[in-house]
Every structure is written in C-alpha cells, then in structure tokens.
Amino acid sequence: MSEAVTLREHLDQRFDDLEKRLEDRWAAERRALGLAERNIEGRLEKLNELRQQVATDRSEYMNREVAEGRLSRMEAWQSKATGALVVIAGIGVANLVKLWTG
C-alpha cells in the first residue's frame, strides 16, 4: 500500500524542492554574471588597447599649426620660384628677340 504523508511533510518537501530549485537558479545566474563580467572586461581591455593605439597614431601626425606653417613656407617658396622663372623667361625672350632682330 501507499505510504501516508501528512500535510506538513508534504509542504516541507515542496518547500525544500522549491528552495533547491531557487538555489540552483541563483547559482546559474551567478555563473552567467561571472561569464558576462569576464566578457565585458575583455571588451574593455580591447577598447583600452585601441584607445592607446589611436593616441599613439595621433601623436605621430603633424598638428594643424605645424602643417599650416610648413604649407605657408612652401607657398612662399613657390611664389619666389615662379617669380624667378618669370624673370629668367623674360630675359631669355628679350635675348632671343635681340638676336633675331639683330
């Protein structure tokens, strides 16, 4: 025959089962949180490495003030060179005209 169980024993067993399931669920959630935490830490580490690499790359580039200074010096040199070439061409043309006209 079946064994008789009192209401108290039945409820105690049900509460014990529920408590076990809750403990199992909390343990699973703690494991999941641990995995998520490690995942986030890994991503943050990679982002920090990328940030450092970007900072290093930026330090190798010329800043705007230096670039504009160099560009203005190059433009000034180009202007002088163009002027000198115009003068030289003018002298050459004048000499050619003088040679041809005699």
Secondary structure by P-SEA (a helix, b strand, c coil): cbbbbcaaaaaaaaaaaaaaaaaaaaaaaaaaaaaaaaaaaaaaaaaaaaaaaaaaaaaacccaaaaaaaaaaaaaaaaaaaaaaaaaaaaaaaaaaaaaac
